Amino acid sequence: TSKVEFCPDTNTLIGLDSPFDPLTGLPFVNFHKAYSASNIYNSITKYDKVSYVQVLLAQPNIPVAKTFLLGAYFTVNSFTAIDVMNRINYMKEEFINYGINFLGYGSDGDARMFNAQKKLINFGEVTMYGSIELCGNLMSENFGTQDTFHILKRWKNLMNQFSRLMRIGNFIITVNHLIKMYKKFDKELHGIVQSDLDVTDFMNYDCLYKITSERVLDLLRTMENTQGTVLYLELIQCGLKSFVEHDTPISERLFNAYMVKFSRLWKTDIINKGMQSESFITPSCYEGLEMNLLWLLRLVIDKRAHNISENSSQQCESEFRHVRSLTGVQSTQINCIPKIFLSRLHKIELCERIMFEFKDEISFPVTEH
């Protein structure tokens, strides 16, 4: 929630947008000093109230390891891809100074972050032997990954866009096949509920597993002209097995990841037939999984692919859920102003530190599996 407040600890105003430091790619710290009434007036009149918050977390490459909060800042979402590149380079240098190996940088599909990651590894599209290939510098030290849940959720939502008639070969891809299957067969046979077909719920990730389950695919195969939809859902299933599921062996991850590369042949066929781009998935969906495939190959080369499923922005989503959960029962508001958001982050960090330091002396049931 946008609101400007005074912080007596730093003698600054919190809740106003700050310019980005070109050296670090981060906003200047304590930029809006409240030395005098004129300083306060100039800051309020010159700079906008912030409406977004970005959280930076570090994920250790160890199974079940908790993330570390590096920092958080508020913005009006006006940063550029250059700011992201500067931020990545600055963070990598800081990690090296502390003796920490920086493996890569992840995001949730933001276009500016994705463009920065592509520039850092020379990621691009080339045509080889009549087919389209996506390639990048596999040995780059600036690798990044995109959140697979966000990408695959976009794949699913594309099926509901009536302005985009996707097709594979002579077969169309449409959510209508799922709707007909949902109405034709009993719930005990497919396990789908109405909300699983809703595109307005962007946080329902369980629906990806439901609509790509084998029993759903088997029912779709019994219906007419559903081959394109079935193949499309199988590609989503491969994406889940490659980058999301925890227990998938490395060999199966690679196999399913290369099944996703079928989209290259699909795009080549679309271009060769002179069909419109609406017959294919969006560039961000197409390139996102390709970026993750390169990331997986890099981790396999470095023998670090055992924790690939944790390399996503879902930890950031979890951090926001923790912040919202600190809202008291006396209030129905789940959003909060910047000052309170920072206070809650400090509380969460303190709780996790206590739970770690006293894990052998005190039992914390919520952390046990």
Salt bridges, closest charged atoms under 4 A:
GLU5 OE2 - LYS3 NZ 3.77
ASP110 OD2 - ARG112 NH2 3.01
GLU125 OE2 - LYS267 NZ 2.93
GLU133 OE1 - ARG264 NH1 2.01
ASP147 OD2 - HIS150 ND1 2.78
ASP196 OD2 - LYS210 NZ 3.45
ASP218 OD1 - ARG221 NH1 2.77
GLU234 OE2 - ARG221 NH2 2.67
ASP269 OD2 - LYS273 NZ 3.40
GLU287 OE1 - LYS118 NZ 2.92
GLU290 OE1 - LYS261 NZ 3.78
GLU290 OE2 - ARG264 NE 2.90
ASP302 OD2 - ARG298 NE 2.83
GLU310 OE2 - HIS246 ND1 3.49
GLU317 OE2 - HIS150 NE2 3.45
GLU349 OE2 - ARG353 NH2 3.70
